[in-house]
């Protein structure tokens, strides 16, 4: 069945961005990884959740 927001293009793009950011994070320097990753993931997840 699914949710109505899953059909929205902006939600689909935000979810795609989340995946791209996850891949980008893998290339970060280890010493800066924790701070950058936590902030970026929270921001991207927030976009997806706010649209939903």
C-alpha positions as CSV (number, residue, x, y, z in Angstrom):
1,X,0.0,0.0,0.0
2,X,2.5,2.7,1.1
3,X,2.2,6.3,2.2
4,X,1.0,9.2,0.1
5,X,4.2,11.1,0.6
6,X,6.2,8.3,-1.0
7,X,4.7,9.4,-4.3
8,X,6.0,13.0,-4.0
9,X,9.0,13.8,-6.2
10,X,10.6,16.0,-3.5
11,X,10.5,13.1,-1.0
12,X,12.0,10.7,-3.6
13,X,14.8,13.2,-4.3
14,X,15.5,13.8,-0.7
15,X,15.8,10.0,-0.1
16,X,18.1,9.7,-3.1
17,X,20.2,12.6,-1.6
18,X,20.4,10.6,1.6
19,X,21.9,7.7,-0.2
20,X,24.4,9.9,-2.1
21,X,25.5,11.6,1.2
22,X,26.0,8.2,2.8
23,X,28.4,7.3,0.0
24,X,30.2,10.6,0.2
25,X,30.7,10.2,4.0
26,X,32.7,7.1,3.3
27,X,35.5,9.3,1.8
28,X,35.8,11.7,4.8
29,X,39.0,11.9,6.9
30,X,38.8,9.6,9.9
31,X,39.7,12.4,12.4
32,X,36.8,14.6,11.3
33,X,34.4,11.8,10.5
34,X,32.3,11.7,13.7
35,X,31.4,15.4,13.8
36,X,30.8,15.8,10.1
37,X,28.9,12.6,9.7
38,X,26.5,13.2,12.6
39,X,25.7,16.7,11.4
40,X,25.2,15.8,7.8
41,X,23.1,12.7,8.5
42,X,20.9,14.6,10.9
43,X,20.3,17.3,8.3
44,X,19.6,14.9,5.4
45,X,17.3,12.7,7.5
46,X,15.5,15.8,8.7
47,X,14.7,16.8,5.2
48,X,13.2,13.4,4.4
49,X,11.3,13.2,7.6
50,X,9.9,16.8,7.3
51,X,8.5,16.0,3.9
52,X,6.9,12.8,5.2
